[in-house]
Amino acid sequence: MTVSIDGPDFVALQVRDLAAAADFCERHLGLRRAAFSPPHAVVFDTKPTPFAVREPLPGVDLAETARPGLGVALWFRTSDAHALHDQLTAAGVKILTPVAESPFGPMFSFEGPEGYALTAHGG
């Protein structure tokens, strides 16, 4: 019998400035901290998959990369992509792609903590 995986069970972005990244997620994305976070990380109460920002793991030097997460597509569900787009724009968050239709509803990409490209969809 072959053993398989079920899918992503935890997602974390490695960041240089943990406090600033956590503040971005709380202030701009409305995420709330989970009751417990391990040392060197802030875990948010997201469903169905927990999401966190954390200090870099040993051997990871984020200064050596032009843009963290290059090649990874990280999508977040929202109740209203248009309203979130307007909210982020008003807050001065850099929008990377305009709102467009997708198989998952309206979507757009924006620059998250430390330059990570994040996509929001839904609504």
N, C-alpha and C positions, 0 to 999 in steps of 0.2 A: 504494500500500500504506500502510495506517495503522500507525504505530508505537504500541505500548502499553507499559505498565509491568507488571512481574511481581508487584508487591506490596511491602509494607514490607520494607526491607533493613537498616534501622538505626533504633533508637528511643532518644531521649535526653530526659531531664527537665531543664529548666533550673532551677537552684536557687541560692539566695543563699549557703548555707553548704555548699560542696562536700565538705569533710572530714566533716561531720556526716551528710550525705546518703549518702556512700559507706559510712560506718560503719553506718548503718541497714541498708543493702542487704546488707552482709557479715554483720552480727551477727544480724539478724532474719530475713533471707530466705536466708541461706546462699550468696549469690553470691560468686564468686571473680573477682578482677581478671584481665583479659586481660594477656598479656605486654607489650602496648604500649597506651598511651593518648596521645592528642594533648594538647597543652598545654591547660590549663584544663578538663580532663575526666577522669573515671574511667570506663573501659570495662570491662564485665564479660564473662566468657567464657560467654555464654548461647547456646543453640542453639534454633532455627535462625537467629534474628535477634539480632545484637548489641544489647545494651542498655547505656546509659550515663547518668550524671548529669554535668552540666556547668554551668559558670558561665553566666549569661545572655548571650545574644548582644547585640551593640550595638543600642541602641534598645529593649531589653526591660527594663521596670521592674516587677519582681514585687511591689513594695510597692503598686502601684496595682490589684492584683487581689484580690478577696475570697477566691478559692480557685484556685490554679494548676490548669490543665488542665480547667477546667469545660467540659463538653460533649464530652470525649474519654473513650472507654471503653478502658482498657488492661488486658488480661487476661494473666495468667501461668499457665502449666501447672505443676502440682505432682503428685507421686506420691500425695499423701494430703492432700486439702483439710481433712478433719476434724482431723488431727494438726497441720497448720500453723495452723489456727484456734486450737486449744488452746495451741500454742506462743506465738503472738502475744498471745493473751489473757493468758497467764501473765507475759509480758514487759511488760504494760501498754500494748500497742499498741491504739489505738482501733479497734474493730470497727464498721463502718458498716452492714453488713447481715449477718444470721445465715446460717449454712450452709443452703442450699436446693438442691433438685435443679434441674438445667438440662439442655438438650440436650447439654452438654459434661461432664456428671457433676456431682458436688457442687460448689457454688461459694459464695463469700462475698466481701464487699468490706471493705477496711480502709484506714486512713489511713496513707499512705506518707510519705516525706520531704516536709517542708514543706507538708503538707496535701493532697498529690495523692491522689485516690481510686484505689486499685488493686484489682483483682479476681484471686483465685486460684481455679483450678478443676482438677478431676481426682481420680483415685483412686476 
